[in-house]
Amino acid sequence: MSSFSTEVPSGSTPGSTNKLPIRMLNDRLLVSVDKEAGERRSSAGIVIPATASVGRRLAWSAVVAIGQHVRQVQIGDRVLYDPEDLSEVELHGEQYILLRERDIHAVAAPRVEDDRTGPYL
């Protein structure tokens, strides 16, 4: 089980924020938004804007918090997911994405062995 601390509205007075821990529930993951995901470059150095239609492109992000029922992912892992099926949340001016573990396609971490498969389906 993991908690993640950030400033969120405390509810005591309108507009006030306090540093409160956030605990993810069940099989939920909180991942940071990759700021470089907007534009890409081709191998020749040509800038490809985020609005360019090139089919379904998956994205990588770093995990910052996990729920108690997450089995295959740890904090600090980079995960591959479909950016079209996501929920975004802003916490203290930072953008994060809320995912379920079953929505993760792959995990990149130093502990991943060559003969192991990824998350359960």
N, C-alpha and C positions, 0 to 999 in steps of 0.2 A: 504494500500500500504506500502511496506516495502523496505528499502534499506539496503544493506550490504556493509560495507567498508572493502576493502582489497587492497593489493598492486597488481596492474596489469600494464602491459606495457602501457605507456602514449602515445606513438607514436611520441613524439617530437624528441627523439634521440634513435637510435637503442640500445636495451638492457637496457634502463633506465626504472625505475619503480617509480610510485608515488602512494600515497594512494588515490584511487578514489572510490567513492560509486558505487555499482552495484545495479541497480533496475531491479527486475525480471518483466517480461512482461506477460500479460494475465493470464493463469491458470498454470504458471510454478512455481515449487518449487526447491529450492536449499537445499540439505541435505548433512550433513557431512558424510564421510565414517567412519564406525565403524572399528577401528583398530583391534578389537578382532574377526572380522567376518571370518578371515582366517581359524583358527583351532577351533574345538569344542571339548568338552569332553563329553563322555557318562556318564550316572549316576554312573557307576562303576569307572570312572576316566580315561578311555582309551581315548587317543588323537585321534580324527578323523580329518585327513587332509582335507583342502579345496577342494582337487582334488577328494576326495572319492565320488563316484556316489551313492546318496541315494534318487534319485528322484528329484522332483522340490522342492527346499527349498527357502522359502521367507526370507527376511532380514529386520531388523529394523534399522532406522537411525533417527537422530535428525534434525529437520527443522531449517535452519539458515536464510532463506529469502523466501518471497512469492510474487507472482504477485498480481495485483490489482483485478483480477477476481477470486481469490481463495476464496471459500466460507466456507469450512469445516475444514480447517487446520490453525493453528496459529504458529508463531515462538516459538520454544522451544518444540513443540509436537514431539512425536516419531511416525513415520509412518512405516507401513508394506508395502513392495513392492517386486516385482519380480526382483532380481538382474540380470537376463538375458536380460531384456528389459530396458536398461538404457544408458544414455550418461554421461561419466565421464569428468570432467574438473579439471585442476590443477590451483590453484590461490595461488601464492606466496609460493610454496612448499607444500601446503595442497591439498588433494584430496577431491573433492565434486562430487555429482551426481545431474544431472538435470532431473527432472521428471515433468510430467503433473499431475494435480490433479486427473484426471480420472484413472491414473495408480496406485493410492494408494488403497490398500485393506482394511486398518484399521488405526485408529488413537488412540494412547494411550496418554491421558492427564488427569490431575486431574478434569477438568471441564466436562468430558464426563459422562453423566448420564446413569444409567442402562437401562432406557426405550427408549433411543434414538438409532437410527441406524447410521451407518457410512456414508461415503461420498456418493454422488449421483452416480448412474451408468449410 
